[in-house]
């Protein structure tokens, strides 16, 4: 039986509490009729939190999307069919959301100086191969990033017709686009203050001010002319 959940996190990255019904459960896992828990993916870890029902409590340890189903992995079994109040760990969600938006902004700033598209990214680093990025350019990007944060620019999430999206010369995005089910005619787009535009299913801040300024941005030389950029935000 295919049990798809309504993905509440796509419409509101700041939603931290919601009610849901357990539509399927198994050994220490459950699928909800709707969920705001973000499932691990795109270099972003999953949310964690709790399910509550009366005096009962289940800890949500990890969330993973398999096909169209979202599995919530728990510390113990939960009965199917019950209604639960769900609370997402706020500090974990906000920290991951800030860093995820930061990664997108950094990617946009680096690619805007005609750097080749990245080949990997997570919440603390980006990897480019091959790359001619210099320490001097990285210093400029560091200052530009913090300037954009200070300007408090809007982060816009919208949906675009698939036919209008053509990531020319970006093999990573092209490969990612092929993995998206062909029956999805509209894709979720994220625009970070006008400096970074990409399709993304992750959680994002509402404005660049929420990201916070960079504490550090360092360049690591790697084999085969790879460059790895490590970044950290101020807490």
LINQUI-V192189 format. One record per residue. PHI is phi as a letter, one per 20 degrees, with the letter a starting at -180 (none if undefined). D_CENTER is the distance of its C-alpha to the mean C-alpha in Angstrom with 1 decimal. Layout:
# LINQUI-V192189
((PHI D_CENTER) (PHI D_CENTER))
This chain:
# LINQUI-V192189
((none 28.1) (e 24.7) (c 23.0) (e 20.0) (d 18.2) (f 17.4) (e 13.6) (f 14.0) (f 10.4) (f 10.3) (e 13.2) (b 12.7) (f 9.8) (d 12.8) (f 14.6) (d 15.5) (c 18.7) (a 19.9) (d 22.7) (b 22.5) (d 25.0) (f 24.8) (e 25.6) (b 25.7) (b 26.0) (b 27.1) (f 27.5) (l 25.0) (b 22.4) (b 22.0) (d 20.6) (d 20.5) (f 21.6) (b 18.6) (b 15.6) (d 13.1) (f 11.8) (f 8.3) (e 9.2) (g 8.4) (r 7.0) (m 6.0) (m 6.9) (d 4.9) (f 7.9) (f 9.0) (f 10.6) (c 14.3) (r 17.2) (b 20.5) (d 22.4) (c 25.7) (b 28.8) (m 32.0) (e 32.7) (e 30.4) (b 27.1) (c 24.6) (e 21.8) (e 18.5) (e 17.8) (a 14.9) (c 13.3) (c 13.1) (e 13.3) (d 16.5) (m 17.5) (d 17.2) (d 17.7) (d 15.5) (e 17.3) (d 17.3) (e 19.2) (d 21.7) (e 24.5) (a 27.1) (f 28.0) (c 27.6) (f 30.0) (f 29.1) (n 29.8) (e 29.4) (e 27.5) (c 25.2) (e 23.7) (d 20.1) (c 18.8) (e 15.4) (f 15.7) (f 15.2) (f 15.2) (f 12.6) (f 10.1) (f 11.1) (f 11.1) (f 7.7) (f 6.6) (f 9.3) (f 8.6) (f 5.2) (f 7.4) (f 10.2) (f 9.2) (f 9.2) (f 12.4) (f 14.0) (g 13.5) (f 15.2) (f 17.9) (f 18.7) (f 18.9) (f 21.0) (e 23.7) (m 24.1) (f 22.4) (f 21.6) (g 18.1) (f 16.0) (d 16.3) (a 13.7) (b 10.9) (b 9.1) (e 8.8) (b 12.5) (b 13.8) (c 14.1) (c 16.9) (c 19.3) (b 22.3) (f 24.9) (b 24.6) (d 27.2) (g 25.0) (d 27.3) (f 27.3) (f 28.8) (f 26.0) (f 23.4) (f 25.4) (f 25.4) (f 21.6) (g 21.4) (f 23.7) (f 22.2) (g 18.7) (f 20.5) (f 22.6) (f 19.8) (f 18.4) (f 22.0) (f 22.5) (l 20.0) (e 18.9) (f 17.1) (d 13.6) (d 14.3) (d 12.5) (b 15.1) (d 16.1) (c 18.1) (f 20.7) (g 19.9) (f 23.3) (e 22.4) (d 19.6) (b 21.1) (f 19.1) (g 22.5) (m 22.7) (d 19.1) (f 19.6) (f 16.1) (f 14.8) (f 18.1) (f 17.6) (f 14.1) (f 15.8) (f 18.6) (f 16.5) (f 15.6) (g 18.6) (f 21.4) (e 22.2) (e 19.1) (e 20.8) (d 18.2) (d 14.7) (f 12.0) (d 12.0) (c 10.5) (d 13.2) (e 12.9) (m 16.6) (n 18.1) (d 17.2) (b 14.1) (c 13.7) (b 11.7) (e 10.6) (a 7.1) (d 6.3) (e 3.0) (e 4.8) (b 6.9) (f 10.3) (e 13.5) (b 15.2) (f 15.2) (f 17.5) (f 14.9) (f 13.1) (n 16.4) (f 18.4) (f 18.2) (e 20.5) (b 20.8) (b 20.0) (c 22.0) (d 23.0) (d 23.9) (e 26.2) (c 25.8) (f 28.0) (l 28.5) (m 27.6) (f 24.0) (c 22.4) (d 19.7) (d 18.3) (d 17.5) (c 16.1) (c 16.3) (e 15.9) (f 18.8) (f 18.4))
